[in-house]
């Protein structure tokens, strides 16, 4: 039996029958609107196709999977109208989307609902206010238990986060093998659910069990306090000497601020964190990592490019639409229709979509109020992160043992997931988690 300080029995989701009935309201009326949207799309098909050939690789690959889906086509037309400042067409398309969209409907209706919110904010220049409201509501309903249940349920049905955990843990264990004192500096967003399996591995090492210090760069101190208590309890159970520390933000990300000792072997672990760092500050942060003298740096990020297209709203929209279409499809096939956890994950997406499309366009970045984390979630592709990381580190290919561990992990989930190892000259530059042959998460390991 797998022991973990986070083990919990998920509650049975409560039915959302009233909400689902909303998604079927005005059925015949909405069918007419869909036909109108299709006609609008056909009228603009030639211009639309020309646009797609000039955009990124990702937007080209969006079309073949959209047979019979109305939401991407209608959303795309609306984004173009906003970009062209065609207020009449924009208002008409927003009205159609509002009639068709529902956060409780099928995948098309959900996609339309959350992108509609972002497009409306973009058109009315209300993105900052909307984002702050959404964040405030989410914060008030946030608790350690609810966040833990959400993360664990997601990890139960999808390898989206566990893929990076297994790959990073394997690289860290191999890089720090034989070291008596380990210090892991953790920048991640999964409440330390990565570390129980690493503690188990340390407890079963053939040589003497090492001392592990875990320093977490965190957002919410009160939540991390409870996380730390659970981790300390689990470490005692495993018989691993353990120390848990928390720092807020990057200001203390120095040897002195982290309490780094000369006899400690350092690992820096970044899972889903670097995309939340301002684009202009990313290379500086990587240099800070190098100054810590780590034996290994592990980086896991979602595979999308919201960065190079940030000055072109339509291109950025296309990349955002492709990424979240895949994500929403994955959630639809992973969770039952009435899942509360699925709805919570989708609402998290809605905040990110508003942030990227309505708060960060045209140079109007949202004020960060001194919080390095609270910035536009400008994802970059693995190849882009490689360019940044190569300025300070050298890539380390994952060993066959680690790759086998990841493959074994994926077999626990539904069909559709697979592992792709970078080929050719980039064979050391990480591995990819793919969903239906589309890369969605990138994992890598680096050394000085």
N, C-alpha and C positions, 0 to 999 in steps of 0.2 A: 504493500500500500504506500502510495506516495505521500510523504509528510510535508506539509507546508503551513506557514503561519497564516496563509491566506485562504486555506481550504474552507469552502462554504457550500451549503446546499442551496442552489438557486431556487427562488420562489417561483411557483407557477405563475406566468404572466396573467394579469387580469384581462378579461376580454374587453375589446374596445368597440363593441357592436354599434354603439351610437355614433362613434366617430366614423366607422366604416360606412354607415348609411349615408353620411354626408358626402362621401366620395361618389355616390351614385345619384346625387340630387340632380334634378333637371336633366335626366338622361337624354331625352330626345333633343332638347335645346342644345346641349353640349355637343351632340353628334353634328348638328348643323354648324357649330363653330369649328369643329375639327375639319369638316369639309371646306369651310371657308379658309382655314389655315392652309390646307393642302393646295387649294387653288392659288393662294398667295405665294406659296412655296414654288409651285410650278411656274408661275409668272416670272419668278426671280431665279429659276434654276440655272440659266446660262451664266448670269452674273455671279451667282453663288459658286458655281464650279470653277470659274476663273479665279475667284478669291481663294478657293481651297488650294489650288495648285501653287499659289504664291506663299502660302503659310507654311508652318512647320510640319515635320514628318508626322507628328502626333495628330494634327487636325486632318491630314490626308487619310489616316487610318480610321477616322471616326465613321465615315459614311457607310462602309459595307455592313456594319452591324446594326444599322438603324432602320431596316426594312419594317414598315408597319408602325413605326414609332413617330408620334406627332410632336412630342415635347422638344427634342433637340432641334428640329427644323424651325419650329415657332420661336424658340428661345434665340436661335442664331439670327433670325430675321430681326428680332427685337434689339439684339445687341448691335447689329449693323445700323439700325435706325437711330439708336442713341448715339453711336459714333458719328453718324452723318448729320446729327442735330435735326433730324426730321421729326418735329414734335407731333404732327398729326398722325403719322404712321406709328410713332412710339406709343402714343396714347391708345390707339386702336389695338395694337398688339398687346399692350399691358392689360387692356380690358379683356381680350380673348383669353390670355393666360390666367387672369383672375377667375374667369368663369370655369375654366377647365381644371385648375390646379387644386390639389388637396394633399396635406401632409399625411392623410390616413388612407390614401388611395393606392393604386398600383404604382409601379416604378416610374412610369411616365408622369403621373400626377404628382408624385413626391418630388421628382426632379424639377418639374415646372414650378411647384410651390416654393422651393428653396431658392431657385435661381430667380424667380419672379421677385422675391424680396430684395435680392441684391440688385437686380436691374432697376427696380423702382427706386431704390436708394441712390443708385447712380444717376438716374434721370432727374431726380429731385434734389440731388446734392445733400442727402440726409444720411449718408453712410455712417459718419462718425456718431451721430446721435443714436441711430439704430443699433450699431454695434455695442455701444456702451449700455444701452437698455437690455439687449440680449445677454450681455456678460453679467450685468447686475442680477438679472433674474436667475441665471444659471448659478451664480455664486451663492445666492440665498438658499437655493435648493440643494447645494452641494454639502455632502458629508463624507467622512471617511468610509463608512459602511456602504453608502450608495455608490461611491466611486470604485470601491473594491469589488463590489458585486458586478458592476458594469464591466470592469477590466477582465475579471475572471470569466464571466460569461462569454465575452468576445473571444478570449483566448481558448475557450472550450470549443467554439464552433468554427473558428477561423485561425489560420497561422499568421495572420497579418502582423502581429507583434511577436509571437513566439518564435517565428523564423529568425528574426534579428537577435532575440535572446539566446537561442541555441548556438548560432554562429559566433556571436560575440563571446559568450562564455567559453566556447571551445578554444578560441584564439587567445583569450586571457589565461586560461589554465595552462596552455602549452607554452606561452611566453614567460609565465612566472613559475614554471615547474622547478621544484627544488629550492625555491626561495623561502626562508623562514618567516619573513615579515612582509606581508602584502598590504598595499594601500591602493584601493580602487576609488577613483574620483568619478562620480556618476552624474552625468547630465542626461536625464531621461524623463519620460512622462507617464510611466506605468507603475508608480507607487512601489518601486522596489520588487515587483513580482518576478523580476529577472533573477534574483539572487538566491532563493531557496535551493534551486538545483545546483548552483555553484557551491553553496555551503555543503550540500550532500557530497559533492565530488571531492571537496577538500577533506571531509571527514573520513573518506575511504581511501585516501592516498596511502601508498605503501610506506613512504617515509614519514617523518614526524609531522603531525598536523600543524600547519603554519598559523601564525596570528594574522587575522584579517581586520584591517581598518577600512570602513566604508564611509566616505564623505560624499554626501548628496548635495548637489546644487539645486535648491528647491524653490517653489513658489509659495506654498502655504505652510508656514511653520507649525501651526497647530495640528494639521493633518500629518505632517512628517514626524511629529513627536510620537503619535500613536504607531506609525509605521516602524519607527525605531524601536519602540518597546516590543513589538511583535518580532522584529528581526533578532533582537537580543535574546528573547526567549527561545526562538528557534535555534539560534547558534548554540545556546547552552544545551539544548536537547541533542544537537549533533556533536557536541563535544569540541567545538571550534572556538578558540580564543577570539573574542570579537569586540570591536569598538565601533560605535555609530556616531557620526557627526553630521550636522546640517549647516550649510551656509546659504545665505540669500543673495542671489545675483552673482555677477562676475567680479565685483569689486575686491573680494577676498580670494580670488583665484590666483594666488601666489604661493610659493613654498611656505612663507611665513603664515599667511592667512589660513592655509590648509593644514598647518602643523606637520609638514613633511619632515621626516627624520632621515638622516644619512643612510641608515641601514634598511630602509624600506624600498621594496621593488614597486614601482609606480605603474598603474594602468589607468588610462583615461577612457571612459565609456560614454559614448554619445548616441543615444537612441531617440530619434525624432526630436532632437533639441536644436540642432544647428539651423534648421529652417526658420526658427523663431528669433534668430539673431539678425540684426540689421545687415543688409547686403554689404554695405561699406565696411562693416566691422568684422566680417567673417575671417579675413586673412589675418587680422590682428589677433583674433581669438586663437587661431591655429598656431600663431607664433607663441602665444601664452602657453598653450599646451606643450610646445617644444621646450620652453623654459623650465618646465617642471621635471624634465629628464625622465619621461616615461619609457618603459620597456616596450609598451604596445599602446596604440590608440585604436579603438574600435568605433566605427561610424556606421550607423544605420539610418537611412532616410527613404522617404517615399519617392517613387520614381515619377517625377513630373517637372516641368520647367515653367514656373510662374515668374521667372526672374528676367530672362533675356527679352521677353516680350512685354515688360511692364510699361513701356512707353507707347505700346500699340494695344489699345483696348480690345479690339476684335481678336487679335492673335492671342492675347492673354485669356480672353473669354473662351476661345476654342480649346486651349489647353486645359483650362479649368473644367470645361464641360466634359471633355474626354475623360479626365481623371475621375471626376465625381460620378459620371455615368457608370464607369467600371465599379467604383466603390459601392454605389447604390445597388447595382445588379448583384454584387457579391453579398451584400447584406440581405437582399431579398431572397437569395437562394440559401443563405446560411441560417436565417431566423424564421420562425413561424410568423404568419401575417400579423398576429396580435401581440407580438413581443414588445414589452416595454423597453427592454434593452436596445432593441433595434431603433425604436423611436428616439431614444436618448442619443444614440450615436448619430442619427440623422440630424438631430437638432444641433449637435456639436459641429457637424458639417455646415449647417446653415450659417453659423457665426463666422466660420472660416471663409465661406464663399462671399459673405458681405464684406469681410475685411479685405479680401484680395481684389474684388471687383468694384467696390464702392468707396473704399477708404484710401486706397493706395494708388489710384490712377492719376496720371498726369502730374505726378510730383506732389500731390496733395496728401502726403503721408500723415497718418493719424499721430497726434502728439503722444509720446510714450510716457510722460510723467516720470521719467527717471527709471523706468523698469525695463531692463534690457530684454527681458523675455517678451514683453507685451508689444510686439511689433508685427508688421505684416508677415504672414506665413509664406514667404517667398521660397517655395520648393525649388530645388535644382536637381538635375539628373545626375546619376552616378558619374558620368564622364565629366560633368562640370565640377563636381566635388573633387574628383581626382586631380584636375588641374590646380585647384586651390591647395590640396593637401600635399601634392608633389613638391611644392615650394619649401616645405619644411620636413617632409617625411618620405620614406620609401614604402611602396606597397608590399604587403606580405600575403602571399596566396594562402587560402585556407587548405589545411592538410586533408588528405583523403579521409581520415577519421572524422574530422569535423563535417565534411561534406556528407559522409554516410549518416552521421547523426541527424543532419538536417533532412535528408531524404527519408529517414525513418520517421521523423516528426510529421512530414507531409502525408505519410500513409495513414495517419490517424484521422485525417480530415476527408471530406467529401471529394469526389473526382473534380478535376479542373485546376488543381494546384500543381505546380511543378517547379523544379530548380534549374536554373541556367547558369553555368559557369562562363565567365568572360573568356573569349577565345583569342588566339593569335598573340599579338604584342600586348594585349590587355589581359592576359590570363591571370595576372596577379592582382588585377584591379577590382576584385570583388565578385560576389555572386548575386543573382537576382531571383526573387520570388515572382513567379508569374501566375496570373489568373486567366485561364482560357487563352494561354499563349501571349498575353500582354504583360510586360514587366510592370510590377506595382511597387515593389520594395527592393532596395539595394543595400547590401551589407558588405563591409570591407574591414581590413585590419592593416595597420601601419606601424612602422618602427622608425626611430630617428636615423 
